[in-house]
Amino acid sequence: MAQAWFSFTLRDAQHLSDGTPLRDVLALLADYPQILAVGINCIALEKTVEALEYLHSLTPLPLVVYPNSGEHYDAMSKTWHHHGEACATLEGYLPQWLAAGAKLIGGCCRTTPKDIAALKAHC
């Protein structure tokens, strides 16, 4: 039997991007023993902790997180940007992700090998 994980992009901590309640999706997946983990991807850093905590309340499965770099995409100008002097980092969120149950951790849009190396150095 093939094994897999499911990862979702979210509108907020409790809903998929299309508005589907995350609770409904996890209820459907519960009947499939080949699903090894569930998580979130291509999501802004500031949304990750609340989403992981909510997922953790819905499932005993290990959690996956691979967010964006901390920058925000402007669909109108088709550019990435950040507010303030510096972006938050994946590394800066690592303790909160681990506390929320994340076991599979990486990066999505605009993350770099340097970002992943910084995560690895703290694991």
C-alpha contacts under 8 A as a table, 3 or more apart, distances in Angstrom:
res1	aa1	res2	aa2	distance
1	M	34	Q	7.00
2	A	34	Q	6.63
3	Q	34	Q	4.70
3	Q	35	I	5.88
3	Q	36	L	6.66
4	A	34	Q	6.48
4	A	35	I	5.15
4	A	36	L	5.92
4	A	37	A	7.38
5	W	35	I	5.39
5	W	36	L	5.43
5	W	37	A	4.70
5	W	38	V	5.45
5	W	39	G	7.87
6	F	35	I	7.44
6	F	37	A	6.57
6	F	38	V	4.73
6	F	39	G	6.32
7	S	38	V	5.51
7	S	39	G	4.46
7	S	40	I	4.88
7	S	41	N	6.07
7	S	64	V	7.05
8	F	16	L	6.64
8	F	39	G	6.24
8	F	40	I	4.70
8	F	41	N	5.78
9	T	16	L	5.97
9	T	17	S	5.84
9	T	40	I	5.85
9	T	41	N	5.46
9	T	42	C	5.93
9	T	43	I	6.19
10	L	13	A	6.68
10	L	14	Q	7.56
10	L	15	H	5.71
10	L	16	L	4.22
10	L	17	S	4.54
10	L	40	I	7.33
10	L	43	I	6.86
11	R	14	Q	7.76
11	R	15	H	5.63
11	R	16	L	5.52
11	R	17	S	4.35
11	R	18	D	7.31
11	R	19	G	6.85
12	D	15	H	5.56
12	D	16	L	7.34
12	D	17	S	7.78
12	D	47	K	7.15
12	D	51	A	7.33
13	A	47	K	6.84
13	A	48	T	7.80
13	A	50	E	5.82
13	A	51	A	4.05
13	A	52	L	7.78
13	A	54	Y	6.70
14	Q	21	P	6.00
14	Q	22	L	5.37
14	Q	23	R	7.27
14	Q	51	A	6.75
14	Q	54	Y	6.94
15	H	18	D	7.60
15	H	19	G	5.23
15	H	20	T	5.41
15	H	21	P	4.48
15	H	22	L	5.01
16	L	19	G	5.18
16	L	20	T	5.19
16	L	21	P	6.36
16	L	22	L	6.12
17	S	20	T	7.39
20	T	24	D	7.40
20	T	25	V	7.71
21	P	24	D	5.44
21	P	25	V	6.85
22	L	25	V	5.18
22	L	26	L	6.24
22	L	55	L	7.99
23	R	26	L	5.25
23	R	27	A	6.20
23	R	58	L	6.80
24	D	27	A	5.13
24	D	28	L	6.47
25	V	28	L	5.19
25	V	29	L	6.35
26	L	29	L	5.03
26	L	30	A	6.13
26	L	58	L	7.02
26	L	59	T	7.36
27	A	30	A	5.34
27	A	31	D	7.84
28	L	31	D	6.54
29	L	32	Y	5.68
29	L	35	I	7.50
30	A	33	P	7.45
32	Y	35	I	5.94
33	P	36	L	7.42
35	I	38	V	7.78
36	L	61	L	6.60
36	L	62	P	7.19
37	A	61	L	5.20
37	A	62	P	4.90
37	A	63	L	5.61
37	A	64	V	6.68
38	V	61	L	6.76
38	V	62	P	6.71
38	V	63	L	5.22
38	V	64	V	5.75
39	G	52	L	7.38
39	G	55	L	7.50
39	G	63	L	5.09
39	G	64	V	4.06
39	G	65	V	5.62
40	I	43	I	7.02
40	I	48	T	7.68
40	I	51	A	7.77
40	I	52	L	7.71
40	I	64	V	6.10
40	I	65	V	5.04
40	I	66	Y	6.50
40	I	67	P	7.31
41	N	64	V	7.92
41	N	65	V	5.85
41	N	66	Y	4.75
41	N	67	P	5.09
41	N	68	N	7.70
41	N	107	G	7.92
41	N	108	C	6.79
42	C	66	Y	6.55
42	C	67	P	4.78
42	C	68	N	5.30
42	C	107	G	7.97
42	C	108	C	5.49
42	C	109	C	6.44
43	I	47	K	6.85
43	I	48	T	6.98
43	I	66	Y	7.64
43	I	67	P	4.71
43	I	68	N	5.60
44	A	47	K	5.59
44	A	48	T	6.86
44	A	67	P	5.99
44	A	68	N	5.55
44	A	69	S	7.54
44	A	70	G	6.00
44	A	71	E	7.57
44	A	72	H	7.23
45	L	48	T	5.41
45	L	67	P	6.00
45	L	68	N	6.50
45	L	69	S	7.21
45	L	70	G	5.40
45	L	88	A	7.46
45	L	89	T	7.90
45	L	90	L	7.33
45	L	93	Y	7.76
46	E	49	V	7.16
46	E	70	G	7.81
47	K	50	E	6.03
47	K	51	A	6.34
48	T	51	A	5.21
48	T	52	L	6.04
48	T	65	V	7.55
48	T	67	P	7.36
48	T	97	W	7.74
49	V	52	L	5.15
49	V	53	E	6.10
49	V	96	Q	6.51
49	V	97	W	6.19
49	V	100	A	6.98
50	E	53	E	5.16
50	E	54	Y	6.21
51	A	54	Y	5.11
51	A	55	L	6.16
52	L	55	L	4.99
52	L	56	H	5.98
52	L	63	L	7.29
52	L	65	V	7.90
52	L	97	W	7.19
52	L	100	A	5.83
52	L	101	G	7.24
52	L	102	A	7.32
53	E	56	H	5.03
53	E	57	S	6.40
53	E	100	A	5.25
53	E	101	G	7.69
54	Y	57	S	5.16
54	Y	58	L	6.67
55	L	58	L	5.11
55	L	59	T	6.37
55	L	63	L	7.72
56	H	59	T	5.53
56	H	60	P	6.71
56	H	61	L	7.90
56	H	63	L	7.41
56	H	100	A	6.74
56	H	101	G	6.50
57	S	60	P	7.95
62	P	101	G	6.52
62	P	102	A	6.34
62	P	103	K	5.81
62	P	104	L	7.69
63	L	101	G	5.86
63	L	102	A	4.38
63	L	103	K	5.58
63	L	104	L	6.45
64	V	102	A	5.55
64	V	103	K	6.14
64	V	104	L	4.62
64	V	105	I	5.92
65	V	97	W	7.87
65	V	102	A	6.55
65	V	104	L	6.36
65	V	105	I	5.04
65	V	106	G	6.39
65	V	107	G	7.71
66	Y	105	I	5.69
66	Y	106	G	4.41
66	Y	107	G	4.20
66	Y	108	C	5.58
67	P	90	L	7.91
67	P	106	G	7.26
67	P	107	G	5.19
67	P	108	C	5.29
67	P	109	C	7.35
68	N	71	E	7.09
68	N	107	G	6.11
68	N	108	C	4.87
68	N	109	C	4.73
68	N	110	R	6.19
68	N	111	T	6.39
69	S	87	C	7.97
69	S	89	T	6.88
69	S	90	L	7.01
69	S	107	G	7.18
69	S	108	C	7.13
69	S	109	C	6.28
69	S	110	R	5.18
69	S	111	T	4.88
70	G	82	H	7.26
70	G	87	C	5.55
70	G	88	A	5.64
70	G	89	T	6.44
70	G	90	L	7.75
71	E	80	W	6.09
71	E	81	H	5.27
71	E	82	H	4.74
71	E	83	H	7.97
71	E	87	C	6.56
71	E	110	R	7.85
72	H	80	W	5.46
72	H	81	H	5.41
72	H	82	H	6.05
73	Y	78	K	6.87
73	Y	79	T	5.80
73	Y	80	W	4.47
73	Y	81	H	6.55
74	D	77	S	5.64
74	D	78	K	5.44
74	D	79	T	5.44
74	D	80	W	6.16
74	D	81	H	7.60
75	A	78	K	4.75
75	A	79	T	7.10
82	H	86	A	7.34
82	H	87	C	6.19
83	H	86	A	7.36
83	H	87	C	7.26
84	G	87	C	7.38
88	A	92	G	6.75
89	T	92	G	5.12
89	T	93	Y	6.81
89	T	115	D	7.73
90	L	93	Y	5.36
90	L	94	L	6.44
90	L	107	G	7.75
90	L	115	D	6.73
90	L	119	L	7.08
91	E	94	L	5.19
91	E	115	D	7.23
91	E	118	A	6.13
91	E	119	L	5.21
91	E	122	H	7.79
92	G	95	P	7.39
93	Y	96	Q	5.52
93	Y	97	W	6.23
94	L	97	W	5.08
94	L	98	L	6.16
94	L	119	L	7.17
95	P	98	L	5.24
95	P	99	A	6.17
96	Q	99	A	5.04
96	Q	100	A	6.14
97	W	100	A	5.04
97	W	101	G	6.45
97	W	102	A	5.36
98	L	101	G	5.23
98	L	102	A	4.99
98	L	103	K	6.89
99	A	102	A	7.38
102	A	105	I	6.79
106	G	116	I	6.51
107	G	111	T	5.52
107	G	112	T	7.78
107	G	115	D	7.80
107	G	116	I	7.10
108	C	111	T	5.83
111	T	115	D	6.12
111	T	116	I	7.75
112	T	115	D	5.18
112	T	116	I	6.63
113	P	116	I	5.10
113	P	117	A	6.07
114	K	117	A	5.02
114	K	118	A	6.19
115	D	118	A	5.19
115	D	119	L	6.47
116	I	119	L	5.08
116	I	120	K	6.22
117	A	120	K	5.01
117	A	121	A	6.14
118	A	121	A	5.15
118	A	122	H	6.75
119	L	122	H	5.45
119	L	123	C	6.64
120	K	123	C	5.25
